[in-house]
């Protein structure tokens, strides 16, 4: 009987920790669904899976740290050796990473009510922003992607078309593909959103400009 009572408190602790991880899983699934509902393109499964894993892992990390400063510094040192090779290009994706991390931290720190409230409140705000842009936005912002040969003299051949149709552009990424072509990724704003097809056709018709892709933001 004595052995039972000495074993019972650890069992309660294990049950509480399991409930924390389960709550982290449920809330992270909600976060992933918010991301899917408000994402313009089909999201990568690797990224959505990572959001779930991060939320659960950070809740475990917070439980391990507890009130120990020494453990906190030890974990920071251990995690600092990790190097991530995949760069996140969209700032919105970074926001969702911090969204999942914050919820996991709240759960691990023993504030499940804060985690639940933050998950649903922030999710509703994200949905509101998304539907505001969908129904009240001017619809003249697009993501643009195309390729050029690796020739410095051809880097500005698209400029006349840009000057004709665009009121703003921002280069997001520039990289060399395996085919040795230079891939450019822009976020552009058309002066007249009704002319997006004309802009697309003229840009596609430029010699040496290939693989033109255009999506509404």
GUZA-176593 format. One record per residue (C-alpha): residue in one letter; x, y, z. Coordinates in Angstrom, 1 decimal. Layout:
N
a/X/Y/Z
...
***
This chain:
217
x/0.0/0.0/0.0
x/2.9/2.4/0.8
x/4.4/1.7/-2.6
x/1.1/2.6/-4.3
x/0.9/6.0/-2.6
x/4.6/6.8/-3.3
x/4.0/6.0/-7.0
x/0.7/7.8/-7.4
x/2.0/11.4/-7.5
x/4.3/10.7/-10.4
x/1.4/9.1/-12.2
x/-0.7/12.3/-11.7
x/2.3/14.3/-13.1
x/2.5/12.1/-16.1
x/-1.2/12.5/-16.7
x/-1.0/16.3/-16.5
x/1.9/16.4/-18.9
x/0.1/14.2/-21.3
x/-2.9/16.5/-21.2
x/-0.7/19.4/-22.0
x/0.7/17.7/-25.0
x/-2.7/16.7/-26.2
x/-3.9/20.3/-25.8
x/-0.9/21.5/-27.7
x/-1.8/19.1/-30.5
x/-5.4/20.1/-30.7
x/-4.6/23.9/-30.7
x/-1.8/23.4/-33.3
x/-4.3/21.6/-35.6
x/-6.6/24.6/-35.3
x/-3.6/26.9/-36.2
x/-2.8/24.8/-39.2
x/-6.4/24.9/-40.4
x/-6.4/28.7/-40.0
x/-3.2/28.8/-42.1
x/-4.8/26.6/-44.8
x/-8.0/28.6/-44.9
x/-6.2/31.9/-45.4
x/-3.3/30.7/-47.6
x/-3.5/31.7/-51.3
x/-1.8/28.5/-52.5
x/-1.9/24.9/-51.4
x/0.4/24.9/-48.4
x/3.4/22.5/-48.1
x/2.7/19.6/-45.8
x/6.2/19.8/-44.4
x/5.4/23.4/-43.1
x/2.0/22.6/-41.6
x/3.4/19.4/-40.0
x/6.2/21.5/-38.6
x/3.8/23.9/-37.0
x/2.2/21.0/-35.1
x/5.5/19.6/-34.1
x/6.9/23.0/-32.9
x/3.8/23.7/-30.8
x/4.0/20.3/-29.0
x/7.8/20.4/-28.6
x/7.9/23.9/-27.1
x/5.3/22.9/-24.6
x/7.6/20.0/-23.5
x/10.6/22.3/-23.4
x/8.8/24.8/-21.2
x/7.8/21.9/-18.8
x/11.5/20.8/-18.7
x/12.8/24.3/-18.0
x/10.2/25.0/-15.2
x/11.7/27.7/-12.9
x/15.3/26.6/-13.4
x/17.5/29.3/-15.0
x/20.3/26.8/-15.4
x/18.1/24.5/-17.4
x/17.0/27.4/-19.6
x/20.6/28.3/-20.5
x/21.5/24.6/-21.0
x/18.6/24.2/-23.5
x/19.5/27.4/-25.3
x/23.1/26.1/-25.7
x/21.9/22.7/-26.9
x/19.4/24.2/-29.4
x/22.0/26.7/-30.7
x/23.9/24.0/-32.6
x/20.8/23.4/-34.8
x/21.1/24.9/-38.3
x/18.0/25.3/-40.5
x/18.7/25.1/-44.2
x/15.2/26.1/-45.3
x/14.7/29.9/-45.4
x/11.2/31.2/-44.9
x/10.5/33.7/-47.6
x/7.0/34.8/-46.7
x/6.8/37.0/-43.5
x/3.3/35.6/-43.0
x/4.7/32.1/-42.5
x/7.1/33.5/-39.9
x/4.1/34.9/-38.1
x/2.4/31.5/-38.0
x/5.6/29.9/-36.6
x/5.6/32.4/-33.7
x/1.9/31.8/-33.4
x/2.5/28.1/-32.8
x/5.5/28.8/-30.5
x/3.6/31.2/-28.3
x/0.7/28.8/-27.8
x/3.1/26.0/-27.0
x/4.9/28.2/-24.5
x/1.7/29.2/-22.8
x/0.7/25.5/-22.4
x/4.1/24.4/-21.1
x/4.2/27.3/-18.7
x/1.0/26.1/-17.1
x/-1.4/28.7/-18.6
x/-3.8/26.6/-20.7
x/-6.6/29.2/-20.5
x/-4.2/31.8/-22.0
x/-3.2/29.3/-24.7
x/-6.8/28.6/-25.6
x/-7.9/32.2/-25.6
x/-4.9/33.3/-27.7
x/-5.4/30.5/-30.2
x/-9.0/31.3/-30.9
x/-8.8/35.1/-30.6
x/-5.7/35.4/-32.9
x/-7.3/32.9/-35.3
x/-10.5/34.9/-35.6
x/-8.5/38.1/-36.2
x/-6.5/36.4/-38.9
x/-9.7/35.2/-40.5
x/-11.1/38.7/-40.3
x/-8.1/40.2/-42.0
x/-8.2/37.5/-44.7
x/-11.9/38.1/-45.5
x/-11.3/41.9/-45.4
x/-8.7/41.6/-48.1
x/-10.8/39.3/-50.1
x/-14.0/41.4/-50.1
x/-12.7/45.0/-49.6
x/-9.2/44.9/-51.2
x/-8.5/46.5/-54.5
x/-7.2/43.3/-56.0
x/-4.2/44.9/-57.7
x/-1.4/43.1/-55.9
x/0.1/39.9/-57.4
x/3.0/37.6/-56.8
x/5.1/37.3/-60.0
x/7.7/34.7/-60.9
x/9.8/34.3/-64.1
x/13.2/33.2/-65.3
x/16.0/34.8/-67.3
x/19.3/33.5/-68.7
x/22.3/34.2/-66.5
x/23.4/37.2/-68.6
x/23.8/40.6/-66.9
x/22.8/42.4/-70.1
x/19.3/40.7/-69.9
x/18.5/41.6/-66.3
x/16.5/44.6/-67.2
x/14.7/43.5/-70.4
x/11.4/43.3/-68.5
x/11.7/46.9/-67.3
x/9.6/48.5/-70.1
x/6.7/46.2/-69.4
x/7.0/46.9/-65.7
x/7.0/50.7/-66.3
x/4.0/50.4/-68.5
x/1.7/48.5/-66.1
x/3.0/48.6/-62.6
x/2.9/51.3/-59.9
x/5.1/49.3/-57.5
x/7.3/46.3/-57.4
x/9.5/44.6/-54.9
x/12.0/41.9/-55.5
x/11.5/39.1/-53.0
x/14.0/36.5/-54.1
x/16.6/35.9/-56.8
x/18.2/32.5/-57.2
x/19.9/30.2/-59.7
x/17.9/27.1/-60.7
x/19.4/23.7/-61.6
x/18.8/24.6/-65.3
x/21.2/27.6/-64.7
x/18.4/30.0/-65.3
x/18.0/33.0/-62.9
x/14.6/32.9/-61.2
x/13.1/36.2/-60.0
x/10.3/36.5/-57.5
x/8.4/39.8/-57.3
x/5.5/41.2/-55.5
x/3.9/43.7/-57.9
x/1.0/46.2/-57.8
x/-0.8/46.9/-61.1
x/-2.0/50.4/-61.9
x/-5.2/48.9/-63.4
x/-6.0/45.4/-62.0
x/-8.2/44.7/-65.0
x/-5.1/44.7/-67.2
x/-3.4/41.8/-65.5
x/-3.8/39.5/-68.5
x/-2.3/42.1/-70.8
x/0.6/42.5/-68.5
x/1.1/38.7/-68.3
x/0.9/38.3/-72.0
x/3.4/41.1/-72.8
x/5.8/39.9/-70.2
x/5.6/36.3/-71.5
x/6.1/37.5/-75.0
x/9.5/39.0/-74.2
x/12.4/37.0/-75.7
x/14.4/35.2/-73.0
x/11.7/35.6/-70.4
x/10.4/32.1/-69.5
x/8.3/30.3/-67.0
x/6.1/33.3/-66.1
x/3.8/32.6/-63.2
x/1.4/35.2/-61.7
x/-0.9/34.7/-58.7
x/-3.2/37.2/-56.9
x/-2.1/38.1/-53.4
***
